[in-house]
């Protein structure tokens, strides 16, 4: 009950939603599979071993680096919406869309017959 009182008393200007790159079941599975294939590649002939370790081991290490940076993937706040870039080129791919001047937003498709216009 106390949480509802806190949420109910928040002003719209202080609302921030943020999603970051980080651990999940999917990311853990990708890293583990990459490391397993890299370790299993030790039994391969030398040429295949090098390719296997570089591809799977390098991919797992790169993915671990992305997860550990915890950069912003998506953020919504009073100033607008930020879409985080792809991990290898985060800064050049990050985009910001300024928020509307009104305080209300509308959900619905412009093609929908039931869509109603937003009032400010």
Number of C-alpha atoms within 10 A of each C-alpha: 5 7 8 8 9 9 10 9 9 10 8 11 10 8 11 13 9 12 14 14 17 18 14 9 7 9 16 16 12 16 18 13 15 22 19 14 16 22 15 13 19 14 9 11 9 11 8 13 17 14 13 20 20 14 14 21 21 15 17 24 15 15 18 17 13 17 18 12 12 13 16 17 18 18 16 18 16 15 14 14 18 19 16 22 17 13 18 10 10 14 11 10 12 16 14 14 11 13 15 12 10 9 11 10 12 10 9 12 10 10 7 8 8 9 12 12 11 10 9 9
